[in-house]
């Protein structure tokens, strides 16, 4: 169902025939950007240029026809719009899923798909989690360590001090102790020994901030980090990564894998109990709890179900082809033996087990709260007042390290150690405090940290100045390096909402301007022009200062160093068999495909073996060149662009946050200056967190997205394979992040 604030009827009328009288826009050919940097010899240049010109003409005509087809279709033509923008990515990605490929071949093929995704321009990767200066009382990598999943949010093992850790001590842990001891199982004990030897006293409380309480406490019903970062404290998986990056037994004491790689059999830890928020036992932990959890996860269809596709029979259940869950390959052989049967061998299946999709749920407790199984039954149940499961922290059963004893919106959230936790004797953190901070006061975080209320404090420009004035910056400020979450500037290529559901954050555009922007958003060249005009470093400098403005810039959706080939591989790149030796980074192959396609994009720094820490897009000359191509093509189908009739793009701006407000202004000023008034950025103001997220991140469907470009969403990996990122860009609602493109 579409909201009344959308412009669907108008768009249908304006775009019949692909021409809107009196309107203007920007459009581009998907395949017209290839360029070479080698000079041709004089005697061959004439014929070569003639061939190139002829090929470009054909490509432009084909692209124009495809674009017209998309524009003539109704605004709910999600499939056509998706394939116009991401068809090359989709085809390349499907090829990478061939089960006959080795793991390294799979990585190489996925890197080619990543290149196509990058070249499409549908999203502009700009940042990662981490980055900036911090004051800390928490020791380096003393929480479970993995680039993927939720284990890194489980704080039970965190080693904190009562005093701010000096930069030299923190760097010693980071550069010396952790690398030396990784894999020995001794790192946590040695950290304690080192810190106490340096005069620090150890604490058992971790305190941080929050801006909104979770919308649900049902860990299996949402993939949003705004939910999972809270619920992960209440839950535990079969295995868990330790602080050195190795999987260890958790609720399972061991496992076996069948010779064909299809069956994983886990032995469940005996004698454990589910408890309520007061620590009272409510049920015994059994293997069946993973069966119940898996079915409930799919029944909710909350965004976690894509990982269920790896399990035999799950796809048929998800698609409604069967309602018989016994056909799904999750079985309790007995009370303490759990078995997963995969649809096909998966080399990275074990890396998934720390994420929400594979968490257990007490069947008995769930049913006591009105819970039922089966998709249709679930939808009926949640509409009933008798269904209370996950409604708050008092209506879930706990098996993790902590119990939530208080959750008060706009005030505080408190966790206390679960005395029934299986690993309680090794638990370092006994209390977790979340304190409300809506970001309106740029210095409150620093003040609270100095008053002993917080375990860490990021230093934006304003807080850094306070630390300098207090004489603590030089000795205590540490740098947080790039993490695994990739934040993207998403283009809404099928926008249908021009205000939030309650009418807030309304676009100032006329209907003609809306139609123009819609046409522009179908253009690869327009999207790339905007990517080349985005000065990420200056944007970042607002929050972290000039000296660190490059540190968290990321250039690909999947981090360029996320995986490495373990064997020599040869893949086809534009008709040429191209070989990469064992030890080749993912990003190096992405770059090879981008170079072969002729796009002026850098995603891999070969000298430093990274795809982070530099801006491989920002280039005003390239921005103008791609904009000119787009204007020319759009003119050929009846749209005209000028300073009197520019493209208007709406970008949400969180005016309640000084950093967000200033960053949005940097983006607006940079883009408008480069394009000389041909593109105008409307910063659409929101005066609260709820209003801001209601324009984008807080929505569940593409048609609800109220922006043309937004910078408030990202993705962190759920398991150790590039598909954990790339799957999110699949069509037909299978890709969780495609809603950010205004689709499905």
Beta strands, then each sheet from edge to edge (+ up, - down):
strand 1: 123-128
strand 2: 133-136
strand 3: 160-161
strand 4: 202-203
strand 5: 205-210
strand 6: 239-241
strand 7: 247-249
strand 8: 252-257
strand 9: 263-268
strand 10: 273-275
strand 11: 281-284
strand 12: 330-334
strand 13: 337-341
strand 14: 402-408
strand 15: 412-417
strand 16: 431-436
strand 17: 456-459
strand 18: 478-479
strand 19: 486-491
strand 20: 569-573
strand 21: 576-580
strand 22: 647-654
strand 23: 679-686
strand 24: 709-715
sheet 1: 1+ 19- 24+
sheet 2: 17+ 2- 18+
sheet 3: 3+ 4-
sheet 4: 5+ 16+ 15- 14+
sheet 5: 6+ 7-
sheet 6: 8+ 9- 13+ 12-
sheet 7: 10+ 11-
sheet 8: 20+ 21-
sheet 9: 22+ 23+
end
